[in-house]
Amino acid sequence: MNLDRHPESFKGMYPILLDGDTDKAEGARSFDEGCFALPNLTAEPCLETILHDFKEYALPQGKLP
């Protein structure tokens, strides 16, 4: 994720709200909310990705389950 983009997007949402374009602001808000929810994942999917991608090189070897 582009860490610099999200705070700027979040700050840019307020002028959009002031202009009354609530649909556009809601789209930005829901996207950012989904990105910020990622830390709520359990460790297992993250560790599995690290194991397959960086330790076993499963993707380039065509060995993904």
mmCIF file of the N, C-alpha and C atoms, coordinates in Angstrom:
data_MODEL
# 
_entry.id   MODEL 
# 
loop_
_atom_site.group_PDB 
_atom_site.id 
_atom_site.type_symbol 
_atom_site.label_atom_id 
_atom_site.label_alt_id 
_atom_site.label_comp_id 
_atom_site.label_asym_id 
_atom_site.label_entity_id 
_atom_site.label_seq_id 
_atom_site.pdbx_PDB_ins_code 
_atom_site.Cartn_x 
_atom_site.Cartn_y 
_atom_site.Cartn_z 
_atom_site.occupancy 
_atom_site.B_iso_or_equiv 
_atom_site.pdbx_formal_charge 
_atom_site.auth_seq_id 
_atom_site.auth_comp_id 
_atom_site.auth_asym_id 
_atom_site.auth_atom_id 
_atom_site.pdbx_PDB_model_num 
ATOM 1   N N  . MET A 1 1  ? 0.829   -1.169  0.000  1.00 0.00 ? 1  MET A N  1 
ATOM 2   C CA . MET A 1 1  ? 0.000   0.000   0.000  1.00 0.00 ? 1  MET A CA 1 
ATOM 3   C C  . MET A 1 1  ? 0.879   1.240   0.000  1.00 0.00 ? 1  MET A C  1 
ATOM 4   N N  . ASN A 1 2  ? 0.386   2.261   -0.598 1.00 0.00 ? 2  ASN A N  1 
ATOM 5   C CA . ASN A 1 2  ? 1.102   3.520   -0.643 1.00 0.00 ? 2  ASN A CA 1 
ATOM 6   C C  . ASN A 1 2  ? 0.735   4.329   0.597  1.00 0.00 ? 2  ASN A C  1 
ATOM 7   N N  . LEU A 1 3  ? 1.608   4.321   1.599  1.00 0.00 ? 3  LEU A N  1 
ATOM 8   C CA . LEU A 1 3  ? 1.325   4.947   2.878  1.00 0.00 ? 3  LEU A CA 1 
ATOM 9   C C  . LEU A 1 3  ? 1.112   6.451   2.758  1.00 0.00 ? 3  LEU A C  1 
ATOM 10  N N  . ASP A 1 4  ? 1.799   7.105   1.839  1.00 0.00 ? 4  ASP A N  1 
ATOM 11  C CA . ASP A 1 4  ? 1.653   8.550   1.688  1.00 0.00 ? 4  ASP A CA 1 
ATOM 12  C C  . ASP A 1 4  ? 0.313   8.934   1.058  1.00 0.00 ? 4  ASP A C  1 
ATOM 13  N N  . ARG A 1 5  ? -0.240  8.057   0.263  1.00 0.00 ? 5  ARG A N  1 
ATOM 14  C CA . ARG A 1 5  ? -1.468  8.377   -0.468 1.00 0.00 ? 5  ARG A CA 1 
ATOM 15  C C  . ARG A 1 5  ? -2.696  8.432   0.438  1.00 0.00 ? 5  ARG A C  1 
ATOM 16  N N  . HIS A 1 6  ? -2.767  7.552   1.414  1.00 0.00 ? 6  HIS A N  1 
ATOM 17  C CA . HIS A 1 6  ? -3.971  7.443   2.223  1.00 0.00 ? 6  HIS A CA 1 
ATOM 18  C C  . HIS A 1 6  ? -4.243  8.664   3.098  1.00 0.00 ? 6  HIS A C  1 
ATOM 19  N N  . PRO A 1 7  ? -3.250  9.215   3.795  1.00 0.00 ? 7  PRO A N  1 
ATOM 20  C CA . PRO A 1 7  ? -3.551  10.446  4.551  1.00 0.00 ? 7  PRO A CA 1 
ATOM 21  C C  . PRO A 1 7  ? -3.986  11.596  3.644  1.00 0.00 ? 7  PRO A C  1 
ATOM 22  N N  . GLU A 1 8  ? -3.358  11.699  2.469  1.00 0.00 ? 8  GLU A N  1 
ATOM 23  C CA . GLU A 1 8  ? -3.749  12.758  1.531  1.00 0.00 ? 8  GLU A CA 1 
ATOM 24  C C  . GLU A 1 8  ? -5.173  12.537  1.032  1.00 0.00 ? 8  GLU A C  1 
ATOM 25  N N  . SER A 1 9  ? -5.521  11.296  0.757  1.00 0.00 ? 9  SER A N  1 
ATOM 26  C CA . SER A 1 9  ? -6.871  10.969  0.311  1.00 0.00 ? 9  SER A CA 1 
ATOM 27  C C  . SER A 1 9  ? -7.879  11.298  1.408  1.00 0.00 ? 9  SER A C  1 
ATOM 28  N N  . PHE A 1 10 ? -7.522  10.975  2.627  1.00 0.00 ? 10 PHE A N  1 
ATOM 29  C CA . PHE A 1 10 ? -8.401  11.230  3.762  1.00 0.00 ? 10 PHE A CA 1 
ATOM 30  C C  . PHE A 1 10 ? -8.616  12.733  3.956  1.00 0.00 ? 10 PHE A C  1 
ATOM 31  N N  . LYS A 1 11 ? -7.534  13.523  3.859  1.00 0.00 ? 11 LYS A N  1 
ATOM 32  C CA . LYS A 1 11 ? -7.659  14.980  3.983  1.00 0.00 ? 11 LYS A CA 1 
ATOM 33  C C  . LYS A 1 11 ? -8.468  15.555  2.824  1.00 0.00 ? 11 LYS A C  1 
ATOM 34  N N  . GLY A 1 12 ? -8.321  14.989  1.640  1.00 0.00 ? 12 GLY A N  1 
ATOM 35  C CA . GLY A 1 12 ? -9.041  15.476  0.475  1.00 0.00 ? 12 GLY A CA 1 
ATOM 36  C C  . GLY A 1 12 ? -10.529 15.185  0.522  1.00 0.00 ? 12 GLY A C  1 
ATOM 37  N N  . MET A 1 13 ? -10.932 14.271  1.396  1.00 0.00 ? 13 MET A N  1 
ATOM 38  C CA . MET A 1 13 ? -12.335 13.907  1.504  1.00 0.00 ? 13 MET A CA 1 
ATOM 39  C C  . MET A 1 13 ? -13.163 15.058  2.081  1.00 0.00 ? 13 MET A C  1 
ATOM 40  N N  . TYR A 1 14 ? -12.607 15.862  2.952  1.00 0.00 ? 14 TYR A N  1 
ATOM 41  C CA . TYR A 1 14 ? -13.371 16.918  3.609  1.00 0.00 ? 14 TYR A CA 1 
ATOM 42  C C  . TYR A 1 14 ? -13.840 18.013  2.655  1.00 0.00 ? 14 TYR A C  1 
ATOM 43  N N  . PRO A 1 15 ? -12.999 18.517  1.753  1.00 0.00 ? 15 PRO A N  1 
ATOM 44  C CA . PRO A 1 15 ? -13.528 19.493  0.781  1.00 0.00 ? 15 PRO A CA 1 
ATOM 45  C C  . PRO A 1 15 ? -14.629 18.901  -0.097 1.00 0.00 ? 15 PRO A C  1 
ATOM 46  N N  . ILE A 1 16 ? -14.526 17.620  -0.393 1.00 0.00 ? 16 ILE A N  1 
ATOM 47  C CA . ILE A 1 16 ? -15.562 16.955  -1.189 1.00 0.00 ? 16 ILE A CA 1 
ATOM 48  C C  . ILE A 1 16 ? -16.880 16.937  -0.411 1.00 0.00 ? 16 ILE A C  1 
ATOM 49  N N  . LEU A 1 17 ? -16.791 16.650  0.887  1.00 0.00 ? 17 LEU A N  1 
ATOM 50  C CA . LEU A 1 17 ? -17.987 16.660  1.717  1.00 0.00 ? 17 LEU A CA 1 
ATOM 51  C C  . LEU A 1 17 ? -18.590 18.061  1.797  1.00 0.00 ? 17 LEU A C  1 
ATOM 52  N N  . LEU A 1 18 ? -17.736 19.063  1.930  1.00 0.00 ? 18 LEU A N  1 
ATOM 53  C CA . LEU A 1 18 ? -18.226 20.441  1.998  1.00 0.00 ? 18 LEU A CA 1 
ATOM 54  C C  . LEU A 1 18 ? -18.918 20.866  0.709  1.00 0.00 ? 18 LEU A C  1 
ATOM 55  N N  . ASP A 1 19 ? -18.466 20.310  -0.412 1.00 0.00 ? 19 ASP A N  1 
ATOM 56  C CA . ASP A 1 19 ? -19.108 20.597  -1.700 1.00 0.00 ? 19 ASP A CA 1 
ATOM 57  C C  . ASP A 1 19 ? -20.415 19.832  -1.869 1.00 0.00 ? 19 ASP A C  1 
ATOM 58  N N  . GLY A 1 20 ? -20.682 18.888  -0.965 1.00 0.00 ? 20 GLY A N  1 
ATOM 59  C CA . GLY A 1 20 ? -21.936 18.147  -1.005 1.00 0.00 ? 20 GLY A CA 1 
ATOM 60  C C  . GLY A 1 20 ? -21.902 16.860  -1.803 1.00 0.00 ? 20 GLY A C  1 
ATOM 61  N N  . ASP A 1 21 ? -20.734 16.432  -2.266 1.00 0.00 ? 21 ASP A N  1 
ATOM 62  C CA . ASP A 1 21 ? -20.636 15.192  -3.054 1.00 0.00 ? 21 ASP A CA 1 
ATOM 63  C C  . ASP A 1 21 ? -20.402 14.010  -2.105 1.00 0.00 ? 21 ASP A C  1 
ATOM 64  N N  . THR A 1 22 ? -21.465 13.609  -1.424 1.00 0.00 ? 22 THR A N  1 
ATOM 65  C CA . THR A 1 22 ? -21.341 12.567  -0.407 1.00 0.00 ? 22 THR A CA 1 
ATOM 66  C C  . THR A 1 22 ? -21.016 11.195  -1.002 1.00 0.00 ? 22 THR A C  1 
ATOM 67  N N  . ASP A 1 23 ? -21.458 10.920  -2.216 1.00 0.00 ? 23 ASP A N  1 
ATOM 68  C CA . ASP A 1 23 ? -21.158 9.623   -2.837 1.00 0.00 ? 23 ASP A CA 1 
ATOM 69  C C  . ASP A 1 23 ? -19.659 9.462   -3.082 1.00 0.00 ? 23 ASP A C  1 
ATOM 70  N N  . LYS A 1 24 ? -19.041 10.508  -3.600 1.00 0.00 ? 24 LYS A N  1 
ATOM 71  C CA . LYS A 1 24 ? -17.601 10.449  -3.855 1.00 0.00 ? 24 LYS A CA 1 
ATOM 72  C C  . LYS A 1 24 ? -16.830 10.341  -2.540 1.00 0.00 ? 24 LYS A C  1 
ATOM 73  N N  . ALA A 1 25 ? -17.234 11.073  -1.525 1.00 0.00 ? 25 ALA A N  1 
ATOM 74  C CA . ALA A 1 25 ? -16.571 11.021  -0.220 1.00 0.00 ? 25 ALA A CA 1 
ATOM 75  C C  . ALA A 1 25 ? -16.739 9.643   0.414  1.00 0.00 ? 25 ALA A C  1 
ATOM 76  N N  . GLU A 1 26 ? -17.894 9.039   0.252  1.00 0.00 ? 26 GLU A N  1 
ATOM 77  C CA . GLU A 1 26 ? -18.138 7.708   0.821  1.00 0.00 ? 26 GLU A CA 1 
ATOM 78  C C  . GLU A 1 26 ? -17.240 6.669   0.167  1.00 0.00 ? 26 GLU A C  1 
ATOM 79  N N  . GLY A 1 27 ? -17.014 6.795   -1.128 1.00 0.00 ? 27 GLY A N  1 
ATOM 80  C CA . GLY A 1 27 ? -16.112 5.870   -1.813 1.00 0.00 ? 27 GLY A CA 1 
ATOM 81  C C  . GLY A 1 27 ? -14.701 5.958   -1.271 1.00 0.00 ? 27 GLY A C  1 
ATOM 82  N N  . ALA A 1 28 ? -14.209 7.165   -1.050 1.00 0.00 ? 28 ALA A N  1 
ATOM 83  C CA . ALA A 1 28 ? -12.866 7.345   -0.494 1.00 0.00 ? 28 ALA A CA 1 
ATOM 84  C C  . ALA A 1 28 ? -12.803 6.817   0.930  1.00 0.00 ? 28 ALA A C  1 
ATOM 85  N N  . ARG A 1 29 ? -13.839 7.086   1.716  1.00 0.00 ? 29 ARG A N  1 
ATOM 86  C CA . ARG A 1 29 ? -13.856 6.644   3.105  1.00 0.00 ? 29 ARG A CA 1 
ATOM 87  C C  . ARG A 1 29 ? -13.873 5.122   3.215  1.00 0.00 ? 29 ARG A C  1 
ATOM 88  N N  . SER A 1 30 ? -14.696 4.478   2.416  1.00 0.00 ? 30 SER A N  1 
ATOM 89  C CA . SER A 1 30 ? -14.788 3.017   2.501  1.00 0.00 ? 30 SER A CA 1 
ATOM 90  C C  . SER A 1 30 ? -13.505 2.350   2.017  1.00 0.00 ? 30 SER A C  1 
ATOM 91  N N  . PHE A 1 31 ? -12.846 2.936   0.995  1.00 0.00 ? 31 PHE A N  1 
ATOM 92  C CA . PHE A 1 31 ? -11.570 2.385   0.536  1.00 0.00 ? 31 PHE A CA 1 
ATOM 93  C C  . PHE A 1 31 ? -10.521 2.481   1.633  1.00 0.00 ? 31 PHE A C  1 
ATOM 94  N N  . ASP A 1 32 ? -10.401 3.656   2.247  1.00 0.00 ? 32 ASP A N  1 
ATOM 95  C CA . ASP A 1 32 ? -9.419  3.841   3.312  1.00 0.00 ? 32 ASP A CA 1 
ATOM 96  C C  . ASP A 1 32 ? -9.733  2.962   4.508  1.00 0.00 ? 32 ASP A C  1 
ATOM 97  N N  . GLU A 1 33 ? -11.001 2.818   4.833  1.00 0.00 ? 33 GLU A N  1 
ATOM 98  C CA . GLU A 1 33 ? -11.387 1.980   5.959  1.00 0.00 ? 33 GLU A CA 1 
ATOM 99  C C  . GLU A 1 33 ? -10.960 0.526   5.724  1.00 0.00 ? 33 GLU A C  1 
ATOM 100 N N  . GLY A 1 34 ? -11.123 0.051   4.501  1.00 0.00 ? 34 GLY A N  1 
ATOM 101 C CA . GLY A 1 34 ? -10.703 -1.309  4.182  1.00 0.00 ? 34 GLY A CA 1 
ATOM 102 C C  . GLY A 1 34 ? -9.208  -1.489  4.292  1.00 0.00 ? 34 GLY A C  1 
ATOM 103 N N  . CYS A 1 35 ? -8.455  -0.497  3.894  1.00 0.00 ? 35 CYS A N  1 
ATOM 104 C CA . CYS A 1 35 ? -6.994  -0.582  3.983  1.00 0.00 ? 35 CYS A CA 1 
ATOM 105 C C  . CYS A 1 35 ? -6.519  -0.566  5.426  1.00 0.00 ? 35 CYS A C  1 
ATOM 106 N N  . PHE A 1 36 ? -7.159  0.260   6.241  1.00 0.00 ? 36 PHE A N  1 
ATOM 107 C CA . PHE A 1 36 ? -6.746  0.360   7.635  1.00 0.00 ? 36 PHE A CA 1 
ATOM 108 C C  . PHE A 1 36 ? -7.185  -0.864  8.432  1.00 0.00 ? 36 PHE A C  1 
ATOM 109 N N  . ALA A 1 37 ? -8.084  -1.663  7.906  1.00 0.00 ? 37 ALA A N  1 
ATOM 110 C CA . ALA A 1 37 ? -8.552  -2.856  8.603  1.00 0.00 ? 37 ALA A CA 1 
ATOM 111 C C  . ALA A 1 37 ? -7.573  -4.017  8.465  1.00 0.00 ? 37 ALA A C  1 
ATOM 112 N N  . LEU A 1 38 ? -6.626  -3.929  7.564  1.00 0.00 ? 38 LEU A N  1 
ATOM 113 C CA . LEU A 1 38 ? -5.693  -5.033  7.342  1.00 0.00 ? 38 LEU A CA 1 
ATOM 114 C C  . LEU A 1 38 ? -4.944  -5.476  8.588  1.00 0.00 ? 38 LEU A C  1 
ATOM 115 N N  . PRO A 1 39 ? -4.526  -4.585  9.480  1.00 0.00 ? 39 PRO A N  1 
ATOM 116 C CA . PRO A 1 39 ? -3.833  -5.065  10.672 1.00 0.00 ? 39 PRO A CA 1 
ATOM 117 C C  . PRO A 1 39 ? -4.679  -5.966  11.557 1.00 0.00 ? 39 PRO A C  1 
ATOM 118 N N  . ASN A 1 40 ? -5.979  -6.030  11.320 1.00 0.00 ? 40 ASN A N  1 
ATOM 119 C CA . ASN A 1 40 ? -6.840  -6.894  12.114 1.00 0.00 ? 40 ASN A CA 1 
ATOM 120 C C  . ASN A 1 40 ? -6.795  -8.353  11.675 1.00 0.00 ? 40 ASN A C  1 
ATOM 121 N N  . LEU A 1 41 ? -6.007  -8.662  10.661 1.00 0.00 ? 41 LEU A N  1 
ATOM 122 C CA . LEU A 1 41 ? -5.863  -10.051 10.230 1.00 0.00 ? 41 LEU A CA 1 
ATOM 123 C C  . LEU A 1 41 ? -5.121  -10.848 11.289 1.00 0.00 ? 41 LEU A C  1 
ATOM 124 N N  . THR A 1 42 ? -5.396  -12.129 11.319 1.00 0.00 ? 42 THR A N  1 
ATOM 125 C CA . THR A 1 42 ? -4.618  -12.990 12.202 1.00 0.00 ? 42 THR A CA 1 
ATOM 126 C C  . THR A 1 42 ? -3.233  -13.200 11.599 1.00 0.00 ? 42 THR A C  1 
ATOM 127 N N  . ALA A 1 43 ? -2.338  -13.723 12.361 1.00 0.00 ? 43 ALA A N  1 
ATOM 128 C CA . ALA A 1 43 ? -0.953  -13.894 11.911 1.00 0.00 ? 43 ALA A CA 1 
ATOM 129 C C  . ALA A 1 43 ? -0.824  -14.985 10.845 1.00 0.00 ? 43 ALA A C  1 
ATOM 130 N N  . GLU A 1 44 ? -1.706  -15.969 10.854 1.00 0.00 ? 44 GLU A N  1 
ATOM 131 C CA . GLU A 1 44 ? -1.548  -17.121 9.970  1.00 0.00 ? 44 GLU A CA 1 
ATOM 132 C C  . GLU A 1 44 ? -1.484  -16.764 8.484  1.00 0.00 ? 44 GLU A C  1 
ATOM 133 N N  . PRO A 1 45 ? -2.398  -15.950 7.944  1.00 0.00 ? 45 PRO A N  1 
ATOM 134 C CA . PRO A 1 45 ? -2.291  -15.626 6.512  1.00 0.00 ? 45 PRO A CA 1 
ATOM 135 C C  . PRO A 1 45 ? -1.009  -14.868 6.173  1.00 0.00 ? 45 PRO A C  1 
ATOM 136 N N  . CYS A 1 46 ? -0.595  -13.997 7.063  1.00 0.00 ? 46 CYS A N  1 
ATOM 137 C CA . CYS A 1 46 ? 0.637   -13.236 6.821  1.00 0.00 ? 46 CYS A CA 1 
ATOM 138 C C  . CYS A 1 46 ? 1.856   -14.156 6.834  1.00 0.00 ? 46 CYS A C  1 
ATOM 139 N N  . LEU A 1 47 ? 1.913   -15.029 7.812  1.00 0.00 ? 47 LEU A N  1 
ATOM 140 C CA . LEU A 1 47 ? 3.048   -15.947 7.909  1.00 0.00 ? 47 LEU A CA 1 
ATOM 141 C C  . LEU A 1 47 ? 3.069   -16.931 6.741  1.00 0.00 ? 47 LEU A C  1 
ATOM 142 N N  . GLU A 1 48 ? 1.899   -17.381 6.316  1.00 0.00 ? 48 GLU A N  1 
ATOM 143 C CA . GLU A 1 48 ? 1.828   -18.292 5.174  1.00 0.00 ? 48 GLU A CA 1 
ATOM 144 C C  . GLU A 1 48 ? 2.341   -17.619 3.905  1.00 0.00 ? 48 GLU A C  1 
ATOM 145 N N  . THR A 1 49 ? 1.966   -16.356 3.717  1.00 0.00 ? 49 THR A N  1 
ATOM 146 C CA . THR A 1 49 ? 2.446   -15.605 2.555  1.00 0.00 ? 49 THR A CA 1 
ATOM 147 C C  . THR A 1 49 ? 3.953   -15.451 2.589  1.00 0.00 ? 49 THR A C  1 
ATOM 148 N N  . ILE A 1 50 ? 4.486   -15.101 3.733  1.00 0.00 ? 50 ILE A N  1 
ATOM 149 C CA . ILE A 1 50 ? 5.939   -14.955 3.875  1.00 0.00 ? 50 ILE A CA 1 
ATOM 150 C C  . ILE A 1 50 ? 6.634   -16.277 3.593  1.00 0.00 ? 50 ILE A C  1 
ATOM 151 N N  . LEU A 1 51 ? 6.101   -17.354 4.131  1.00 0.00 ? 51 LEU A N  1 
ATOM 152 C CA . LEU A 1 51 ? 6.698   -18.677 3.917  1.00 0.00 ? 51 LEU A CA 1 
ATOM 153 C C  . LEU A 1 51 ? 6.714   -19.034 2.436  1.00 0.00 ? 51 LEU A C  1 
ATOM 154 N N  . HIS A 1 52 ? 5.557   -18.916 1.761  1.00 0.00 ? 52 HIS A N  1 
ATOM 155 C CA . HIS A 1 52 ? 5.475   -19.299 0.348  1.00 0.00 ? 52 HIS A CA 1 
ATOM 156 C C  . HIS A 1 52 ? 6.280   -18.364 -0.556 1.00 0.00 ? 52 HIS A C  1 
ATOM 157 N N  . ASP A 1 53 ? 6.152   -17.063 -0.327 1.00 0.00 ? 53 ASP A N  1 
ATOM 158 C CA . ASP A 1 53 ? 6.742   -16.094 -1.257 1.00 0.00 ? 53 ASP A CA 1 
ATOM 159 C C  . ASP A 1 53 ? 8.234   -15.879 -1.050 1.00 0.00 ? 53 ASP A C  1 
ATOM 160 N N  . PHE A 1 54 ? 8.667   -15.842 0.199  1.00 0.00 ? 54 PHE A N  1 
ATOM 161 C CA . PHE A 1 54 ? 10.041  -15.440 0.458  1.00 0.00 ? 54 PHE A CA 1 
ATOM 162 C C  . PHE A 1 54 ? 10.961  -16.587 0.890  1.00 0.00 ? 54 PHE A C  1 
ATOM 163 N N  . LYS A 1 55 ? 10.405  -17.611 1.498  1.00 0.00 ? 55 LYS A N  1 
ATOM 164 C CA . LYS A 1 55 ? 11.257  -18.710 1.943  1.00 0.00 ? 55 LYS A CA 1 
ATOM 165 C C  . LYS A 1 55 ? 11.302  -19.843 0.926  1.00 0.00 ? 55 LYS A C  1 
ATOM 166 N N  . GLU A 1 56 ? 10.144  -20.226 0.417  1.00 0.00 ? 56 GLU A N  1 
ATOM 167 C CA . GLU A 1 56 ? 10.081  -21.371 -0.505 1.00 0.00 ? 56 GLU A CA 1 
ATOM 168 C C  . GLU A 1 56 ? 10.084  -20.965 -1.974 1.00 0.00 ? 56 GLU A C  1 
ATOM 169 N N  . TYR A 1 57 ? 9.916   -19.672 -2.267 1.00 0.00 ? 57 TYR A N  1 
ATOM 170 C CA . TYR A 1 57 ? 9.845   -19.184 -3.654 1.00 0.00 ? 57 TYR A CA 1 
ATOM 171 C C  . TYR A 1 57 ? 8.834   -19.983 -4.467 1.00 0.00 ? 57 TYR A C  1 
ATOM 172 N N  . ALA A 1 58 ? 7.670   -20.253 -3.847 1.00 0.00 ? 58 ALA A N  1 
ATOM 173 C CA . ALA A 1 58 ? 6.663   -21.118 -4.470 1.00 0.00 ? 58 ALA A CA 1 
ATOM 174 C C  . ALA A 1 58 ? 6.090   -20.526 -5.750 1.00 0.00 ? 58 ALA A C  1 
ATOM 175 N N  . LEU A 1 59 ? 5.855   -19.229 -5.784 1.00 0.00 ? 59 LEU A N  1 
ATOM 176 C CA . LEU A 1 59 ? 5.252   -18.633 -6.980 1.00 0.00 ? 59 LEU A CA 1 
ATOM 177 C C  . LEU A 1 59 ? 6.121   -18.774 -8.214 1.00 0.00 ? 59 LEU A C  1 
ATOM 178 N N  . PRO A 1 60 ? 7.384   -18.353 -8.178 1.00 0.00 ? 60 PRO A N  1 
ATOM 179 C CA . PRO A 1 60 ? 8.189   -18.497 -9.402 1.00 0.00 ? 60 PRO A CA 1 
ATOM 180 C C  . PRO A 1 60 ? 8.467   -19.943 -9.785 1.00 0.00 ? 60 PRO A C  1 
ATOM 181 N N  . GLN A 1 61 ? 8.363   -20.846 -8.809 1.00 0.00 ? 61 GLN A N  1 
ATOM 182 C CA . GLN A 1 61 ? 8.595   -22.259 -9.108 1.00 0.00 ? 61 GLN A CA 1 
ATOM 183 C C  . GLN A 1 61 ? 7.301   -22.976 -9.505 1.00 0.00 ? 61 GLN A C  1 
ATOM 184 N N  . GLY A 1 62 ? 6.175   -22.267 -9.488 1.00 0.00 ? 62 GLY A N  1 
ATOM 185 C CA . GLY A 1 62 ? 4.900   -22.873 -9.857 1.00 0.00 ? 62 GLY A CA 1 
ATOM 186 C C  . GLY A 1 62 ? 4.402   -23.893 -8.849 1.00 0.00 ? 62 GLY A C  1 
ATOM 187 N N  . LYS A 1 63 ? 4.730   -23.701 -7.578 1.00 0.00 ? 63 LYS A N  1 
ATOM 188 C CA . LYS A 1 63 ? 4.374   -24.681 -6.545 1.00 0.00 ? 63 LYS A CA 1 
ATOM 189 C C  . LYS A 1 63 ? 3.339   -24.179 -5.552 1.00 0.00 ? 63 LYS A C  1 
ATOM 190 N N  . LEU A 1 64 ? 2.595   -23.134 -5.893 1.00 0.00 ? 64 LEU A N  1 
ATOM 191 C CA . LEU A 1 64 ? 1.565   -22.656 -4.962 1.00 0.00 ? 64 LEU A CA 1 
ATOM 192 C C  . LEU A 1 64 ? 0.471   -23.700 -4.824 1.00 0.00 ? 64 LEU A C  1 
ATOM 193 N N  . PRO A 1 65 ? -0.040  -23.850 -3.601 1.00 0.00 ? 65 PRO A N  1 
ATOM 194 C CA . PRO A 1 65 ? -1.110  -24.864 -3.388 1.00 0.00 ? 65 PRO A CA 1 
ATOM 195 C C  . PRO A 1 65 ? -2.398  -24.469 -4.052 1.00 0.00 ? 65 PRO A C  1 
# 
